[in-house]
Amino acid sequence: MKLTRRQFVKASAAASAATAFAVPAPGVVPPPASPLPGLKSPTTGKADKPLDILMIGGTGFTGPEQVEYALARGHKVTLLNRNQRRPDLFKGRVDQLVGDLSADVSALKGRSFDAVLDIPTTFPFWVRNVAQYLKGHVGQYVFISTVSVYADNSKPGMDETAATVPMSTGIDPYSLDPSYRTSQYAPFKAFCERLVQETYPVSTIIRPGLIVGPLDPSDRFTYWPSRIDGGGEVLAPGDPTDRVQFIDARDLAQWTIHMIEQREIGVFNALGPAEPLSIAEMLYGIKAVTTAGAQFIWVPAEFLKQHGIEEWKDMPVWVDPHGDGAGFHFRSNSRAVSKGLTFRPLAVTALETLEWHRTRPPEARQALLEGKFNGLSPAREAEVLTAWKARPR
């Protein structure tokens, strides 16, 4: 079963209670309550030197975590976006510039920043559009890319020196064709990386793997805490020893801000955990934060393929570790770890993702239950489990 790039595009209660009811020390002003469920102002010391940081985007999944951590560290944050998704989310706490990356970003004219954190850019046109105002006016440019830029996922242990995908023949790299957001996602991201490096002398390219945790609208990881919390027989994919990699959005956010503070440059795979983790360890680790008593039924990759169950999408996080996908969950993260990337416990990510999921609007919870974006509906899961139990022995 081969993982397609399209699939890639489309993964403690006591501690939470202590945070919720903590009483600030005398003279300490508590951070303002977030209007966004699941988003918390982190506890951290101030940076040695406050920086003026422009964040492009900042209101989607990972962006709010970046903003909160930067503010907690004492930095000045300016956002550039259309101010349409979660408008004025950080009103009164950041400077808001309104601009459309596909059109008018003249709000940047005459501005300069210690650092730029480019979170959402997919189209090279967006990089070029911003550069007309910011080239020569930025101390450091940090571009959030993706591990999907790699041309080869078949070899375990590959690092940042591995080749990236070239531009597709006949495709204009500066096109804004909306269909290219998915069909040309990897080539466009790789082209953006090169454009950033050519435009800004001090640049940092961060290539996350699967980003998980509260605020993720894709259900790529949320499916598992939700499903396991539902109890009963749970379809578990492949071999229990199959390896998985992912990173909590909060870990990514905090490390990215520290990379800006230290002015670290280069290319980094931002994925975890620190030590190899199997799909069984992930699923049983998630089960440990629930009381539902779920039972895992392990179904081999070949049987799943025969019954139309897609890795990564129907079975989120997991990829069949054979053939073209043998190295997908085996990317080296040693360079990022050497620069301070750390990972919170799986139990924390799982529990807080589940708690956040319970606060989502009913339509979002229903979409997950129906497997609208990622994961299986109860009916489809039961169908496959029934077929597995009825197979010839």
MOZI-V55033 format. One record per residue. N is the residue number from 1. RES is the residue in one letter. PHI is phi in whole degrees, 0 to 359 (* if undefined). Layout:
n res phi
N RES PHI
N RES PHI
//
This chain:
n res phi
1 M *
2 K 262
3 L 283
4 T 268
5 R 293
6 R 295
7 Q 297
8 F 295
9 V 290
10 K 280
11 A *
12 S *
13 A 305
14 A 294
15 A 297
16 S 295
17 A 294
18 A 297
19 T 293
20 A 293
21 F 248
22 A 297
23 V 257
24 P 294
25 A 295
26 P 306
27 G 84
28 V 263
29 V 272
30 P 293
31 P 295
32 P 296
33 A 295
34 S 281
35 P 282
36 L 248
37 P 306
38 G 94
39 L 259
40 K 237
41 S 284
42 P 287
43 T 269
44 T 201
45 G 281
46 K 279
47 A 292
48 D 298
49 K 224
50 P 292
51 L 243
52 D 261
53 I 246
54 L 264
55 M 247
56 I 270
57 G 97
58 G 99
59 T 235
60 G 268
61 F 268
62 T 276
63 G 305
64 P 302
65 E 293
66 Q 297
67 V 298
68 E 301
69 Y 289
70 A 299
71 L 295
72 A 297
73 R 278
74 G 93
75 H 274
76 K 273
77 V 241
78 T 243
79 L 253
80 L 241
81 N 196
82 R 279
83 N 55
84 Q 248
85 R 274
86 R 50
87 P 303
88 D 56
89 L 304
90 F 247
91 K 305
92 G 85
93 R 244
94 V 225
95 D 274
96 Q 253
97 L 254
98 V 261
99 G 198
100 D 248
101 L 300
102 S 273
103 A 217
104 D 263
105 V 238
106 S 295
107 A 298
108 L 276
109 K 301
110 G 80
111 R 262
112 S 220
113 F 217
114 D 294
115 A 207
116 V 240
117 L 247
118 D 265
119 I 269
120 P 261
121 T 299
122 T 245
123 F 271
124 P 305
125 F 305
126 W 295
127 V 297
128 R 294
129 N 297
130 V 292
131 A 296
132 Q 299
133 Y 252
134 L 258
135 K 301
136 G 84
137 H 234
138 V 228
139 G 287
140 Q 209
141 Y 245
142 V 250
143 F 248
144 I 275
145 S 255
146 T 195
147 V 289
148 S 288
149 V 288
150 Y 287
151 A 283
152 D 228
153 N 246
154 S 268
155 K 244
156 P 296
157 G 86
158 M 290
159 D 247
160 E 291
161 T 277
162 A 296
163 A 295
164 T 256
165 V 288
166 P 279
167 M 294
168 S 291
169 T 299
170 G 81
171 I 260
172 D 284
173 P 296
174 Y 258
175 S 290
176 L 250
177 D 305
178 P 299
179 S 292
180 Y 289
181 R 302
182 T 254
183 S 293
184 Q 244
185 Y 305
186 A 293
187 P 300
188 F 294
189 K 297
190 A 296
191 F 295
192 C 301
193 E 304
194 R 296
195 L 295
196 V 298
197 Q 295
198 E 285
199 T 272
200 Y 241
201 P 302
202 V 251
203 S 225
204 T 228
205 I 250
206 I 248
207 R 247
208 P 286
209 G 269
210 L 293
211 I 261
212 V 230
213 G 119
214 P 304
215 L 84
216 D 286
217 P 277
218 S 274
219 D 66
220 R 294
221 F 243
222 T 303
223 Y 309
224 W 290
225 P 302
226 S 294
227 R 295
228 I 295
229 D 293
230 G 283
231 G 76
232 G 79
233 E 279
234 V 248
235 L 293
236 A 247
237 P 270
238 G 72
239 D 264
240 P 304
241 T 272
242 D 302
243 R 275
244 V 227
245 Q 223
246 F 194
247 I 216
248 D 291
249 A 303
250 R 290
251 D 294
252 L 298
253 A 298
254 Q 294
255 W 294
256 T 299
257 I 296
258 H 294
259 M 296
260 I 291
261 E 299
262 Q 271
263 R 54
264 E 282
265 I 239
266 G 121
267 V 241
268 F 220
269 N 278
270 A 256
271 L 209
272 G 222
273 P 278
274 A 293
275 E 246
276 P 308
277 L 231
278 S 268
279 I 298
280 A 294
281 E 298
282 M 294
283 L 293
284 Y 290
285 G 295
286 I 292
287 K 302
288 A 296
289 V 262
290 T 244
291 T 236
292 A 278
293 G 69
294 A 297
295 Q 240
296 F 272
297 I 249
298 W 275
299 V 240
300 P 299
301 A 301
302 E 296
303 F 294
304 L 299
305 K 298
306 Q 298
307 H 254
308 G 73
309 I 269
310 E 271
311 E 299
312 W 73
313 K 265
314 D 289
315 M 247
316 P 302
317 V 77
318 W 285
319 V 226
320 D 300
321 P 277
322 H 225
323 G 62
324 D 297
325 G 259
326 A 297
327 G 253
328 F 300
329 H 261
330 F 235
331 R 292
332 S 288
333 N 244
334 S 297
335 R 292
336 A 293
337 V 299
338 S 294
339 K 257
340 G 100
341 L 293
342 T 235
343 F 225
344 R 286
345 P 299
346 L 304
347 A 301
348 V 292
349 T 300
350 A 296
351 L 294
352 E 287
353 T 293
354 L 296
355 E 298
356 W 295
357 H 303
358 R 292
359 T 266
360 R 289
361 P 301
362 P 305
363 E 293
364 A 289
365 R 294
366 Q 291
367 A 298
368 L 294
369 L 300
370 E 274
371 G 66
372 K 295
373 F 254
374 N 215
375 G 94
376 L 250
377 S 286
378 P 304
379 A 294
380 R 292
381 E 298
382 A 298
383 E 299
384 V 290
385 L 297
386 T 297
387 A 296
388 W 295
389 K 290
390 A 268
391 R 294
392 P 297
393 R 278
//
